[in-house]
Amino acid sequence: MNPEVTNWGSATQVLSQEERHKVLRNTYWLLALSLVPTVLGAWIGVSTGITQSLRGGIGLVVFLVGAFGFMFTIEKTKNSAAGVPVLLGFTFFMGLMLSRLIGMVLGFKNGSELIMTAFAGTAGVFFVMASLATVIKRDLSGMGKFLFVGVLVLFVGSIINVFVGSTAGMMAISVAAIAIFSAYMLYDLKQILDGGETNYISATLALYLDIFNVFQSLLALLGIFGGERD
């Protein structure tokens, strides 16, 4: 899932280099802040087990309604004072939704190590993509259409696998998600640097979803291949 799928009415104005750097700076600050409610939501979810009943179709419906509802509201409020609180509410919700996977991984003897490894791996991917975005001079806006198609295929495959419950399917989806959302990370960062994205709340939403999906997919793979049972 990426906000490019639900990007309503993006601004098209051209920004100066100073204004672009301001958007990027504000995006980084808000992105860092958004991790706080994500961690809080994940901790509450793991501690209370509130999301354990959200399995199969029920969990899918709750996630889709909540996630797309929040994204729609964020896009509608991104130019108002309500934009940031709504975004932070969304990241709290995403933390809650992530808590089931985190709880499963913590059930392994080396669960904490796997979570830290996934976090470090995601940070590494972000660093590489941020570095590439600053050195690549060519326009990457054409990537958007191909990545959009990739996300749609991934989305359909994920829904099917919710009902099939295939471990091999989860592995394939996770590998594809890491590749697609890593590329989306580069694309979204380049959009900011080139002035294609002028709103830091929309930019934060895009990058947050890139990071969230890479982390979640890495964690799922690490749990499958590296989980150690007592």
Secondary structure, DSSP 8 states (H G I E B T S, - for coil): --GGGG--S-------HHHHHHHHHHHHHHHHHHHHHHHHHHHHHHHH-TTTT--HHHHHHHHHHHHHHHHHHHHHHTTSTTHHHHHHHHHHHHHHHHHHHHHHHHTSTTHHHHHHHHHHHHHHHHHHHHHHHHH--S--TTHHHHHHHHHHHHHHHHHHHHHH--HHHHHHHHHHHHHHHHHHHHHHHHHHHTTS---HHHHHHHHHHHHHHHHHHHHHHHHHHH----
